[in-house]
Amino acid sequence: MTAQHGAEATDLLAWYDRHARDLPWRVPPRSNARPDPYRIWLSEVMLQQTTVAAVKAYFLRFTDLWPEVADLAAAQDDRVMAEWAGLGYYARARNLLKCARVVTQEHGGAFPQSEAALLTLPGIGPYTAAAISAIAFDQRAVVMDGNVERVMARLFDVHAPLPAAKPVLKARAEDLTPQHRPGDYAQAVMDLGATICTPRAPACGICPWREPCLARARGTMADLPAKTPKKARPVRQGVAYITRTTSGDWVLEKRPDKGLLGGMLGWPGSEWRVDAVEDQPPFAADWQDVGAEALHTFTHFHLRLGLRVAEIDAGDLPNDSALRLVPTSSFDPSDLPTIMRKAFDLARGTLEDPRQQETDTPAEPS
């Protein structure tokens, strides 16, 4: 690190000491408390492809239910997947359980400190390993997320487009990372990108790096970081079959562990295909077309999900180990993945609960 880069790190840390975001997994700068590696790991996994605002409530609920990594390791898979519902990218939840169990069973409940050792754990890639090593253990590690890439691209006026520019931006970040307080520094750069060096209308006038920032000097902030245009997302189609029994239970299906929404409970349905999808109900029933589609966008495609509803006697259901009967009393739509919850919201009015119908029937006048 050059003397100039050392001054930049010092300036940024001084700014962070005054303006660090108050986050439920974070230890405030200059405090005597040490970060809890479990909480840092959990927050970093949740924050992958997800905003801080969306993660806070999930993080607080998870740490209330499972305050230690051993508690999470001992949790039932279905319960954890249900609590994760709505956060998306469900492979993270499956890897969360795998990692918690490896840490508990093979590492005595203690997360390793080095990036190399952390990379051997399920679901932990280069970014998460660097973040845990730096933030939880104050090891010098280069933490690269979208915020850091944007800050580096502007600070050094790098116009090579992402993702090809990632190695160049990481090398710049490596040059800046100090030996002193690397954990606080890593969080400071991310905070800078999230609150000051924002994608649109960056607040350059109050930025601690406004003087050395080449993009500010050259007026190119709005152009950076440059990105290679994304390909248009294809549209896939499918059908969801929403069923309740005559006794009022909902018929759900546990999806295969691998693939989209893996391991989650949802409505039985067809494959999601780019070409036309034929009705292929999971079992015989008097299926009715709801006349609406549930729409959702995944990372690589848009989904249009046609909806069919039916009522069936539980005894007529096939002997299928993937099917689950969930009583109304314990059915919570918020436990479903977002697309399945959208489907339920559209179809619920066509499947009235017979017990609720009896309750709502006014009494005969006396």
C-alpha positions in Angstrom: 0.0 0.0 0.0 1.4 3.4 -0.9 1.3 6.4 1.5 -1.5 7.9 -0.6 -3.5 4.8 -0.3 -2.8 4.7 3.5 -4.2 8.2 3.8 -7.3 7.2 1.9 -7.9 4.2 4.2 -7.4 6.5 7.2 -9.9 9.0 5.8 -12.5 6.4 5.1 -12.2 4.8 8.6 -12.6 8.2 10.2 -15.8 8.7 8.2 -17.0 5.2 9.2 -16.4 5.9 12.8 -18.9 8.8 12.5 -21.4 7.4 10.0 -21.5 3.6 10.2 -24.9 2.2 9.6 -26.7 0.6 12.6 -27.3 -3.0 11.5 -28.5 -5.8 13.8 -25.6 -8.0 12.9 -22.9 -5.3 13.2 -20.7 -4.4 16.1 -20.3 -0.6 16.2 -16.8 0.7 15.3 -14.4 1.4 18.1 -16.4 -0.7 20.5 -14.8 -3.3 22.8 -17.3 -6.0 21.6 -16.1 -8.6 19.2 -18.3 -9.6 16.2 -20.1 -13.0 16.5 -18.9 -15.1 13.5 -22.3 -16.9 13.5 -24.2 -13.7 13.1 -21.8 -12.3 10.5 -22.0 -15.6 8.5 -25.8 -15.7 8.7 -26.1 -12.0 7.6 -23.7 -12.4 4.7 -25.5 -15.5 3.4 -28.9 -13.6 3.6 -27.5 -10.5 2.0 -26.4 -12.3 -1.2 -28.5 -10.9 -4.0 -30.8 -9.3 -1.4 -31.1 -5.8 0.1 -30.4 -4.9 3.7 -34.0 -3.7 4.1 -35.3 -7.1 3.1 -32.9 -9.1 5.3 -33.3 -7.3 8.6 -36.6 -9.0 9.7 -35.4 -12.4 8.6 -32.1 -12.0 10.4 -33.8 -11.0 13.6 -36.3 -13.9 13.4 -33.6 -16.5 12.6 -31.4 -15.3 15.5 -34.4 -15.3 17.8 -35.3 -18.9 16.9 -31.7 -20.2 16.6 -29.4 -17.9 18.6 -26.3 -20.2 18.1 -25.0 -22.1 15.1 -25.6 -25.4 17.0 -29.3 -24.4 17.4 -29.6 -23.9 13.6 -27.8 -27.2 12.9 -30.4 -29.0 15.1 -33.4 -27.3 13.4 -35.8 -29.3 11.2 -35.2 -28.7 7.5 -38.8 -27.9 6.7 -39.0 -25.3 9.5 -35.9 -23.5 8.3 -37.1 -23.5 4.7 -40.5 -22.1 5.8 -38.8 -19.3 7.8 -36.7 -18.5 4.7 -39.8 -18.3 2.4 -40.0 -15.0 0.6 -36.3 -14.3 0.8 -35.6 -16.1 -2.5 -32.5 -18.0 -3.8 -33.6 -21.0 -1.8 -30.3 -22.9 -2.4 -28.9 -20.5 0.2 -31.2 -21.9 2.9 -30.3 -25.5 2.0 -26.6 -24.6 2.2 -27.2 -22.7 5.4 -28.3 -25.9 7.1 -25.4 -27.9 5.6 -22.9 -25.3 6.7 -24.3 -25.1 10.2 -24.1 -28.8 10.6 -20.5 -29.0 9.3 -19.4 -26.2 11.6 -21.1 -27.9 14.6 -20.0 -31.4 13.9 -16.5 -31.0 12.4 -15.3 -27.7 13.8 -16.7 -27.8 17.4 -19.2 -25.0 16.6 -16.5 -22.5 15.8 -16.1 -21.0 12.4 -12.6 -21.1 10.9 -10.8 -17.7 10.6 -9.0 -17.9 7.3 -10.5 -17.4 3.8 -9.0 -20.7 2.7 -10.6 -22.7 5.5 -13.9 -20.9 5.2 -14.1 -21.7 1.5 -14.2 -25.4 2.4 -17.6 -24.9 4.0 -20.9 -25.6 2.1 -22.4 -22.5 0.5 -19.4 -20.2 1.2 -17.8 -18.6 -1.9 -15.0 -16.1 -2.3 -17.1 -13.0 -1.3 -18.6 -14.6 1.8 -15.3 -16.1 2.9 -13.6 -12.8 2.6 -16.4 -11.0 4.5 -16.4 -13.4 7.4 -12.6 -13.4 7.7 -12.4 -9.7 7.6 -15.5 -8.7 9.6 -15.7 -11.5 12.2 -11.9 -12.1 12.7 -10.3 -8.8 11.5 -8.2 -10.6 9.0 -6.9 -8.6 6.0 -9.2 -9.8 3.2 -10.6 -8.1 0.1 -14.4 -8.0 0.3 -15.9 -7.4 -3.2 -19.6 -6.8 -3.6 -21.5 -4.6 -6.0 -21.1 -1.5 -3.8 -17.3 -2.0 -3.6 -17.1 -2.6 -7.3 -18.9 0.7 -8.0 -16.7 2.6 -5.6 -13.5 1.2 -7.1 -14.7 1.9 -10.7 -15.4 5.5 -9.8 -12.4 6.1 -7.6 -10.0 4.9 -10.3 -12.2 5.9 -13.3 -12.2 2.3 -14.6 -14.3 2.1 -17.8 -13.8 -1.6 -18.6 -17.3 -3.2 -18.3 -18.4 -5.6 -15.7 -18.2 -8.5 -15.2 -14.9 -8.6 -17.2 -13.5 -5.8 -15.0 -13.9 -7.7 -11.8 -10.2 -8.7 -11.5 -9.0 -5.1 -12.2 -11.4 -3.7 -9.6 -10.3 -6.3 -7.0 -6.7 -5.5 -7.6 -7.5 -1.8 -6.9 -9.4 -2.8 -3.8 -6.5 -5.0 -2.7 -4.1 -2.0 -2.9 -6.3 0.0 -0.7 -7.1 -2.6 2.0 -5.1 -1.7 5.2 -3.5 -4.0 7.7 -5.1 -1.9 10.5 -8.8 -2.5 11.2 -9.5 -4.4 7.9 -12.9 -5.6 9.2 -14.1 -2.0 9.8 -12.5 -0.9 6.5 -14.4 -3.6 4.6 -17.7 -2.5 6.1 -16.8 1.1 5.5 -16.3 0.7 1.8 -19.6 -1.2 1.5 -21.4 1.6 3.5 -19.8 4.2 1.3 -21.3 2.5 -1.8 -24.7 2.0 -0.1 -25.1 5.5 1.3 -22.9 8.0 -0.6 -21.5 6.5 -3.8 -24.9 5.3 -4.9 -25.8 4.0 -8.4 -27.7 7.2 -9.2 -27.0 10.8 -8.0 -23.9 10.0 -5.8 -23.4 12.5 -3.0 -19.9 13.5 -4.0 -19.9 16.7 -2.0 -19.9 14.8 1.3 -17.8 11.8 0.2 -14.6 11.2 2.2 -12.9 10.2 -1.0 -14.1 13.1 -3.1 -10.6 14.6 -3.5 -8.8 11.4 -4.8 -11.8 10.3 -6.9 -10.8 10.4 -10.6 -14.4 9.9 -11.8 -15.5 13.0 -9.9 -12.6 15.0 -11.3 -13.4 13.9 -14.8 -17.2 14.1 -14.5 -17.7 10.4 -15.4 -19.5 9.2 -12.2 -22.8 8.6 -13.9 -21.2 6.3 -16.5 -19.6 4.0 -13.9 -19.4 1.2 -13.4 -19.9 0.2 -17.1 -21.7 -3.0 -17.6 -22.0 -5.5 -20.5 -25.7 -5.5 -21.6 -27.7 -8.4 -20.2 -29.4 -10.8 -22.5 -33.2 -10.6 -22.5 -34.9 -13.0 -20.1 -36.9 -15.8 -21.7 -40.5 -16.4 -20.6 -41.4 -19.8 -19.3 -44.9 -21.1 -18.7 -46.3 -23.6 -16.3 -49.5 -24.7 -14.4 -50.0 -24.8 -10.7 -52.8 -27.1 -9.2 -54.2 -25.7 -6.0 -56.3 -28.2 -4.1 -58.0 -28.5 -0.8 -59.8 -31.6 0.6 -63.4 -31.7 1.5 -62.3 -31.7 5.2 -60.4 -28.4 4.6 -56.8 -29.5 4.3 -54.5 -27.9 1.6 -52.7 -30.3 -0.7 -49.1 -29.2 -1.0 -46.0 -30.8 -2.6 -42.4 -30.8 -1.3 -40.3 -29.9 -4.3 -37.1 -31.9 -5.1 -34.0 -30.7 -3.1 -32.2 -29.8 -6.3 -33.5 -27.1 -8.7 -35.5 -23.9 -8.3 -37.3 -23.6 -5.0 -35.6 -26.9 -4.0 -36.8 -28.4 -0.8 -39.7 -25.9 -0.4 -43.4 -26.7 -0.1 -45.5 -25.5 -2.9 -48.4 -26.4 -5.1 -48.1 -29.4 -7.3 -47.5 -28.4 -10.9 -46.2 -28.9 -14.4 -42.7 -28.3 -15.6 -41.8 -24.7 -16.4 -41.1 -24.6 -20.1 -40.4 -22.0 -22.8 -42.8 -23.8 -25.2 -46.5 -24.3 -24.6 -47.4 -26.3 -21.5 -50.2 -28.9 -21.6 -52.4 -29.5 -18.6 -51.0 -32.5 -16.7 -52.8 -32.6 -13.4 -51.0 -34.5 -10.6 -54.2 -36.5 -9.9 -57.7 -36.8 -11.1 -60.1 -34.1 -9.9 -62.7 -31.7 -11.3 -60.1 -29.0 -12.2 -61.3 -25.5 -12.8 -59.3 -22.8 -14.6 -59.0 -19.7 -12.4 -58.7 -17.5 -15.5 -55.6 -15.7 -14.1 -51.9 -16.2 -14.2 -49.4 -15.7 -11.4 -46.4 -13.8 -12.7 -42.9 -13.8 -11.3 -39.4 -13.0 -12.4 -36.5 -15.2 -11.4 -32.8 -14.4 -12.1 -32.7 -15.9 -15.6 -36.4 -16.0 -16.7 -39.9 -14.6 -16.4 -42.6 -17.1 -15.3 -46.3 -17.2 -16.2 -48.1 -19.7 -14.1 -51.6 -20.8 -15.0 -53.8 -21.8 -12.1 -56.2 -24.7 -11.7 -58.3 -25.3 -8.6 -60.2 -28.4 -7.3 -61.7 -29.9 -4.2 -61.1 -33.6 -3.5 -61.7 -36.2 -0.9 -58.4 -37.0 0.9 -59.0 -40.7 0.2 -58.9 -40.1 -3.5 -55.4 -38.7 -3.4 -52.6 -40.9 -4.8 -50.0 -42.5 -2.6 -47.3 -39.9 -3.3 -44.5 -39.3 -0.8 -44.0 -35.8 -2.1 -47.6 -34.7 -1.2 -48.4 -33.1 2.1 -51.8 -32.4 3.7 -51.6 -29.2 5.6 -54.6 -28.3 7.9 -56.1 -24.9 7.6 -55.2 -24.3 11.2 -51.5 -24.6 10.5 -51.4 -23.3 7.0 -49.6 -20.0 6.6 -49.3 -18.6 3.1 -46.2 -16.6 4.1 -44.4 -20.0 4.5 -44.7 -20.5 0.8 -42.1 -19.2 -1.8 -43.2 -15.9 -3.4 -44.5 -17.4 -6.7 -46.6 -20.0 -4.8 -48.0 -17.3 -2.5 -49.0 -15.2 -5.5 -50.7 -18.2 -7.0 -52.6 -18.8 -3.7 -53.7 -15.1 -3.5 -55.2 -15.3 -6.9 -56.9 -18.6 -6.4 -58.1 -18.5 -2.8 -61.4 -16.9 -3.5 -62.5 -19.9 -5.6 -61.9 -22.4 -2.8 -63.9 -21.4 0.2 -63.3 -23.2 3.4 -66.6 -25.1 4.1 -66.1 -24.6 7.9 -65.7 -20.9 7.4 -68.8 -20.9 5.2 -70.8 -22.4 8.0 -69.5 -19.9 10.4 -70.3 -17.0 8.2 -73.9 -18.1 7.5 -76.3 -15.8 9.4 -78.6 -17.5 11.9 -82.3 -17.8 11.0 -84.4 -15.1 12.7 -86.3 -16.3 15.7 
